[in-house]
Amino acid sequence: MKIDKRDWFFVGLIVVVVGIFVGISGKEKTTTVPKNEMHAIVYEAAYKNAPGPDAPLFKRTFFKPDKKAAEVYCEPCHKEKGVPFPPNHPPKNRCLFCHKLQQ
């Protein structure tokens, strides 16, 4: 089988696309929610229905924390404690859309 110019063009195009993808992907820049006693209520709400260690692998693998139940605690506490949000911060009612919970 002979490889002609069209085949090399396709291989080069794939390399460029993969290179661009690797170039624009980088380290996640948003901060995670700290796992401390101040944020314990958020973790309790998010993982309230989490499967136990004896649950089937399928259930443990595809479990998603209940982010909406946990987000109700974010804004009132941040307002009460006076924790400022950075400039150009998106709406405060979807905190866990960007900020990730630690496993």
Beta strands, then each sheet from edge to edge (+ up, - down):
end
